[in-house]
Amino acid sequence: MPLSRLILCLTPLLVLAGCSTPRSGPQQPERSETEVKAQIVRLLPATVADRNGWAQDIYTAFDTQKIYPSTENICAVLAVTEQESTYQVDPAVPNMGKIAQDEMLRRAAKVYVPAVVVRTTLQLRSPTGKTYAERLNAARTEKDLSGIFDDFISMVPLGNTLFGGFNPVHTAGPMQVSIEFAQKQARGYPYTVDGTIRREVFTRRGGMYFGIAHLLGYPVNYDQPLYRFADFNAGWYASRNAAFQAAVSRASGKALALDGDLIRYGSLLPGTTELAVRSLGAKLDMRNPSIRSQLEQGGQLDFEDTTVYKRVFALADKAAGKPMPRAILPGIVLKSPKITRNLTTAWFAQRVDERYQRCMKR
């Protein structure tokens, strides 16, 4: 085969290899720190300030977590960052104060704390001399809000007892990564923590470190990065699990929400997906306890090696008369106090993918 044809044949495979797993391997050429940072600087939009600082923080995240800094992985990170914050470390949110107070009242109602208690408490004077309500109304960013809230629960009598779980800020930083995720992934964090991991997520270095961990820090068998972008929004393996749900639906004839949740988390009671799989028990030659234990592996790559995964897809492929997809975009409507439009995980993934493709062309 001529060399030119061989290169054309191999190029798609090399691109896909950059999407399939973030870990370094012997087939990947070693790249120097200088080379990687120079490429990041070139790929950043021209309007981004302190490009060398961004490049350093991104490189440190890749290097510390042993994620290979391929062009594909770099562009994936830049695409998500641009979509989530347009490279703002602590982006402003319109009507932040009202959103925060409405969310606090909603959460208080769920645990039967009267709204009058919340409103009265917010009228207390804070150490700055202003009431907490006044400070909340003046808040413009999530960092402002989170800091006010931390002050609030530490200074108000019974603040942590009554309001400890009401902090409305759950994502932060330039990649808008989950603070809960960051707290669980704190081991190995390469910087001296300034107070708490929550506070670190609001910094550029912390936001990029944990955002890159969430985007690339787990192995997948996806054939395109679009599904990683969906997982970033919906949770690890959500695209793989949504495809499994579609296969269950095809094999069982039962309509399912393709949301990537294979079990009812926090409950021993079976959810709709588990019940649908159980209805196939005889065809799968599996009992309910085995089905449950294997569905519980839905947050791992090894789920694809389980009996239930292989046998469900075998039934679905036969029913469809062709191989069913092993990854699809989850059908999830995005819900957040900050979201004012009807958006979905698929919309998010496709928008990020457009940015990714533009970065790859650069």
C-alpha positions in Angstrom: 0.0 0.0 0.0 1.4 3.5 -0.8 2.6 5.5 2.1 0.0 8.3 1.5 -2.9 5.8 1.6 -1.6 4.1 4.7 -1.4 7.5 6.5 -5.0 8.3 5.4 -6.2 4.9 6.8 -4.4 5.3 10.1 -5.3 9.0 10.8 -8.9 8.3 12.0 -7.7 5.5 14.2 -5.1 7.8 15.8 -7.8 10.5 16.4 -10.1 7.9 18.0 -7.3 6.7 20.2 -7.1 10.2 21.8 -10.8 9.9 22.7 -10.8 6.3 24.0 -8.6 6.6 27.1 -6.9 9.5 28.9 -4.0 7.5 30.2 -0.6 7.5 28.7 0.6 4.4 26.8 3.7 3.1 25.0 2.3 4.0 21.6 2.1 7.7 22.5 5.2 9.9 21.8 6.6 11.7 24.8 5.9 15.4 24.8 7.9 18.0 26.7 6.4 20.5 29.1 7.6 23.3 26.8 6.0 21.8 23.7 2.7 21.2 25.4 2.4 24.6 27.0 3.3 26.3 23.7 0.6 24.3 21.9 -2.0 25.3 24.6 -1.0 29.0 24.2 -1.5 28.7 20.4 -4.9 27.0 20.7 -6.3 29.4 23.3 -8.5 32.1 21.8 -6.7 35.4 21.1 -8.9 37.3 23.6 -7.8 35.2 26.6 -5.6 37.1 29.1 -2.6 35.5 30.8 -2.4 32.7 28.3 0.9 31.4 29.8 -0.9 31.2 33.2 -3.7 29.2 31.7 -1.2 26.9 29.9 0.7 26.3 33.1 -2.4 25.3 35.1 -3.7 23.0 32.3 -0.3 21.4 31.9 0.0 20.8 35.6 -3.4 19.1 35.7 -2.4 16.8 32.8 1.0 16.0 34.2 -0.1 15.4 37.8 -3.0 13.1 36.8 -0.9 11.3 34.2 -3.4 12.2 31.4 -1.7 12.3 28.0 -1.7 15.8 26.6 -2.7 14.9 23.1 -4.1 17.6 20.8 -7.5 15.9 21.1 -7.4 16.0 24.9 -6.2 19.6 25.0 -9.0 20.7 22.6 -11.6 18.8 24.6 -10.6 20.8 27.8 -10.5 24.1 26.0 -13.9 23.4 24.4 -15.6 22.7 27.7 -14.0 25.7 29.3 -15.1 28.0 26.6 -18.6 26.7 26.7 -18.9 26.8 30.5 -17.3 30.2 31.2 -15.6 31.7 28.1 -12.4 31.5 30.2 -13.7 33.4 33.1 -12.4 32.0 36.4 -15.4 33.2 38.4 -18.1 34.1 35.9 -20.8 36.5 36.9 -24.4 35.2 37.0 -27.3 37.6 36.4 -29.7 38.0 39.3 -27.4 35.9 41.5 -28.8 37.3 44.8 -32.4 36.5 44.0 -31.6 33.1 42.6 -29.7 32.3 45.8 -32.4 33.4 48.2 -35.1 31.6 46.1 -33.0 28.4 46.2 -32.4 28.7 49.9 -36.2 29.0 50.5 -36.9 26.0 48.3 -34.4 23.8 50.1 -35.6 25.0 53.5 -39.2 24.0 52.5 -38.0 20.5 51.6 -36.8 19.9 55.2 -39.7 21.8 56.8 -37.8 24.9 57.8 -40.4 27.8 57.6 -39.6 30.5 55.1 -40.1 33.1 57.9 -37.1 31.6 59.7 -34.9 31.9 56.7 -36.0 35.5 55.9 -35.6 36.6 59.6 -32.2 35.0 59.9 -31.0 36.8 56.7 -31.8 40.1 58.3 -29.1 39.6 60.9 -26.0 41.8 60.7 -22.9 40.1 59.3 -19.3 40.9 60.4 -19.2 43.5 57.5 -22.0 45.6 59.1 -24.4 44.7 56.3 -27.2 42.1 56.7 -26.8 38.8 55.0 -29.7 39.6 52.8 -28.0 42.8 51.7 -24.8 41.0 50.9 -26.7 38.3 49.0 -28.4 40.9 46.9 -25.0 42.4 46.1 -23.5 39.1 45.1 -22.5 38.9 41.4 -20.5 35.6 41.2 -20.7 32.1 42.7 -17.5 32.8 44.6 -19.2 35.8 46.2 -22.2 33.8 47.1 -20.3 30.8 48.5 -18.2 33.0 50.7 -21.2 34.8 52.1 -22.9 31.5 52.8 -19.9 30.0 54.5 -19.8 33.1 56.7 -23.5 32.9 57.3 -23.6 29.3 58.6 -20.5 29.9 60.8 -21.8 33.1 62.4 -25.5 32.6 62.8 -26.7 30.7 65.9 -27.4 27.1 64.8 -26.4 28.1 61.3 -24.7 24.9 60.4 -27.5 22.8 62.0 -30.3 24.7 60.2 -28.6 25.8 57.0 -25.5 23.6 56.5 -27.0 21.8 53.5 -28.5 24.9 51.8 -25.5 26.3 50.1 -26.9 26.8 46.5 -23.5 26.8 44.9 -22.7 23.3 43.6 -20.5 23.9 40.6 -17.7 26.5 40.2 -14.6 27.6 38.4 -13.9 28.0 34.7 -15.1 24.5 33.8 -18.1 24.7 36.2 -17.1 21.4 37.8 -19.1 19.8 40.7 -17.7 20.9 44.1 -18.8 17.5 45.5 -16.8 15.7 42.8 -13.7 17.9 43.6 -14.0 17.1 47.3 -14.0 13.3 46.5 -11.0 13.7 44.1 -8.9 15.8 46.4 -6.2 13.1 47.0 -3.2 14.0 44.9 -4.1 17.6 44.5 -0.7 19.2 43.6 -1.2 22.6 45.3 -1.3 23.8 48.9 -5.0 24.1 49.7 -6.1 27.6 50.5 -8.6 26.8 53.3 -10.9 24.2 51.7 -11.3 22.3 48.5 -14.5 24.2 47.9 -12.5 27.4 47.8 -9.9 25.9 45.5 -12.5 25.1 42.9 -13.1 28.8 42.5 -9.5 29.4 41.5 -8.2 28.8 38.0 -5.7 26.2 39.0 -8.3 24.2 41.1 -11.1 24.6 38.7 -9.0 23.4 35.8 -7.5 20.5 37.8 -10.8 19.1 38.9 -12.6 19.9 35.6 -9.9 18.0 33.7 -10.2 15.1 36.1 -14.0 15.0 35.5 -13.7 15.2 31.7 -10.7 12.9 31.1 -9.8 11.1 34.3 -11.6 7.9 33.5 -11.2 5.3 30.7 -13.9 4.9 28.0 -14.4 3.0 24.8 -16.2 5.9 23.0 -15.5 6.3 19.3 -15.9 10.1 19.5 -15.4 12.8 22.2 -19.0 13.9 21.8 -19.9 11.3 24.4 -17.3 12.5 26.9 -18.8 16.0 26.6 -22.2 14.5 27.5 -20.7 12.6 30.4 -19.2 15.8 31.7 -22.7 17.2 32.0 -24.6 14.1 33.0 -22.0 12.0 34.9 -19.4 9.4 34.1 -20.5 6.7 31.6 -24.0 8.4 31.2 -23.7 8.0 27.4 -22.7 4.3 27.6 -25.5 3.6 30.1 -28.1 5.5 28.1 -27.2 3.2 25.1 -27.6 0.2 27.5 -31.1 1.5 28.5 -32.0 1.8 24.8 -31.0 -1.8 24.3 -33.0 -2.9 27.4 -36.0 -1.0 26.0 -35.6 -2.7 22.6 -35.3 -6.2 24.1 -38.1 -5.8 26.6 -40.5 -3.6 24.8 -40.7 -1.3 27.8 -40.3 2.5 27.3 -37.4 3.9 29.5 -36.0 7.3 30.2 -32.5 7.2 28.6 -30.9 9.2 31.4 -27.9 6.9 32.2 -29.2 5.9 35.7 -29.3 2.1 35.8 -30.4 1.8 39.4 -32.3 3.9 41.8 -29.4 5.4 43.8 -29.9 5.6 47.5 -32.6 3.0 47.5 -32.8 -0.8 47.5 -36.1 -0.6 45.6 -35.7 -1.3 41.9 -36.1 1.5 39.4 -37.7 1.4 36.0 -34.5 0.3 34.2 -33.8 -2.5 36.7 -37.4 -3.7 36.5 -37.2 -3.8 32.8 -34.0 -5.9 33.0 -35.6 -8.2 35.5 -38.5 -8.8 33.0 -35.8 -10.3 30.7 -34.5 -12.5 33.5 -35.5 -15.8 31.9 -34.0 -14.8 28.5 -30.9 -13.6 30.2 -30.7 -16.7 32.4 -30.1 -14.4 35.4 -31.7 -14.0 38.8 -32.6 -10.6 40.3 -29.7 -10.4 42.8 -27.2 -10.9 40.0 -28.9 -8.4 37.8 -28.8 -5.8 40.6 -25.2 -6.4 41.6 -24.1 -6.1 37.9 -26.2 -2.9 37.3 -24.5 -1.4 40.3 -21.3 -1.5 38.2 -22.7 1.1 35.9 -20.2 3.7 37.1 -17.3 1.7 35.9 -15.8 0.7 32.6 -15.9 -3.0 33.7 -19.7 -2.9 33.4 -19.1 -3.7 29.7 -17.6 -7.0 30.7 -20.6 -8.1 32.8 -23.0 -10.8 31.8 -26.0 -8.6 31.9 -24.4 -6.0 29.6 -23.4 -8.6 27.0 -26.6 -10.6 27.1 -28.9 -7.6 26.9 -27.1 -6.3 23.9 -27.2 -9.7 22.3 -31.0 -9.7 22.6 -31.3 -6.1 21.4 -29.0 -6.6 18.4 -31.1 -9.6 17.4 -34.4 -7.8 17.8 -33.1 -4.8 15.8 -31.6 -6.9 13.1 -28.3 -4.9 13.4 -25.9 -3.8 16.2 -27.4 -1.3 18.6 -25.2 1.7 19.4 -23.0 1.4 22.4 -23.1 5.1 23.2 -25.9 7.6 22.7 -26.5 11.1 24.0 -28.6 10.9 27.2 -32.1 12.4 27.1 -31.8 14.7 30.1 -33.3 18.2 30.5 -30.9 20.5 32.4 -32.3 21.9 35.6 -30.6 24.6 37.7 -31.6 27.8 39.3 -29.1 29.5 36.9 -30.7 28.0 33.7 -33.6 30.0 32.3 -34.0 28.2 29.0 -35.1 24.7 28.0 -31.7 23.1 27.6 -30.6 19.4 27.4 -27.5 17.3 27.9 -27.5 16.7 24.1 -27.6 20.4 23.5 -24.6 20.9 25.8 -22.6 18.1 24.2 -23.2 19.3 20.7 -22.3 22.9 21.5 -19.0 21.7 23.1 -18.3 19.4 20.2 -18.7 22.4 17.8 -16.0 24.2 19.7 -13.9 21.1 19.9 -14.0 20.7 16.1 -13.0 24.4 15.6 -10.1 23.9 18.0 -8.9 20.8 16.1 -9.0 22.7 12.8 -6.8 25.4 14.4 
